[in-house]
């Protein structure tokens, strides 16, 4: 399933300065019955967003209208716990295209890269600078440049580089998942197969 190409993203950000957010908090297990990637955003952080009677919890950041954007800025060790792909699906379906943290659980990180979400791992010091910038101005913009592998706070010009697997970078910049990548190489694969000697 192809997704939007990720090249440069400039957006406001939603701050979630909570450490050790696990996948059950991102999308509770009772919402995992669907097999398509659609509709999971409605239940992103469900138990933090809503009371038992489905009324919004006013003190949770996703219910605060002053914060918006396609970048989620999270505390250390984001996406720990079970390996459910649905956690990444919920984040994508809600509208986030980038998650910034000082550390990601490996499986969550890979699940995100596979569906078009860019997990940007920064130093704890730079993460704190982002949180402070967004706290000072909820309209503060962050620019994530995948080609340059850099993240910049627009208000201060402060920037930091981030690492990414070259294969995943190529796929993100082209809007490919693993199947799309192979399909894009179909002519080359067929030409190689035609030359093969059995």
Secondary structure, 3 states (H helix, E strand, C coil): CCCCCCCEEEECEEEECCCCCEHHHHCCHHHCCCCCCCCHHHHCCHHHHECCCCCECCCCHHHCCCCCCCEEEECCCECECCCCCHHHHHHHHHCCCEEEECCECHHHHHHHHHHCCEEEECCHHHHHHHHHHHHHCCCCCEEEECCCCEEEECCCCCEEECCCCHHHHHHHHHCCCHHHHHHHCHHHHHHHHHHCCC
